[in-house]
Amino acid sequence: AQTVTQSQPEMSVQEAETVTLSCTYDTSESDYYLFWYKQPPSRQMILVIRQEAYKQQNATENRFSVNFQKAAKSFSLKISDSQLGDAAMYFCAYRRMTGTASKLTFGTGTRLQVTL
Amino acid sequence: KAGVTQTPRYLIKTRGQQVTLSCSPISGHRSVSWYQQTPGQGLQFLFEYFSETQRNKGNFPGRFSGRQFSNSRSEMNVSTLELGDSALYLCASSLEAYNTGELFFGEGSRLTVL
């Protein structure tokens, strides 16, 4: 079974600074998706960034980028120029690429605080 | 385009009762998944429906059930409620599970069992 581990329950960053959230996962499959989701206090989960395991290039979405290390099964999220609106719970998630199910396996989350 | 709509947003039940939660996916989305979110267990997959068929089920007791209608709307039901069923229940929809891999989530239904 696949597992996703986020070892940082809480992180804090100053506005305009950079922060990196860690995620490791375990799988025996070679093709899969990895995601970072953001859940603000309003609770709606929002996709931040997605990485396909077969792509060597790290995904980037504006201020958000990932460091995907397939061999190490590591998938960290870097947030540059942090903003107050980035404060939220961040969940790392895994999904198989093949098969008939769209089940996501989530980590336990990292609560990010952004301070002035 | 309207997002994923979940109703009700909040509800309070007592032990032994049953509850039905509703989810309307984004127009055109045919896959609907349900997740339970609790402080202790985190986010756990309940089940997924596509074209009115359950394609996958998580490790939950039979008290948890669901269905999908021809218009892709989905309902989940929890019977004989227990205190531990108190949670945020999230619904997510996607165009079709094989394609982009992106799920769009609703705001959830917060269930409190007393």
Interface residues (C-beta under 8 A of the other chain):
Chain A: Y33 F35 Y37 S42 R43 Q44 M45 I46 L47 R50 E52 F91 R95 M97 T100 A101 S102 K103 L104 T105 F106 G107 T108 G109
Chain B: G3 S31 S33 Y35 G42 L43 F45 E48 R55 N56 G58 L88 L90 A92 S94 A97 G101 E102 L103 F104 F105 G106 E107 G108
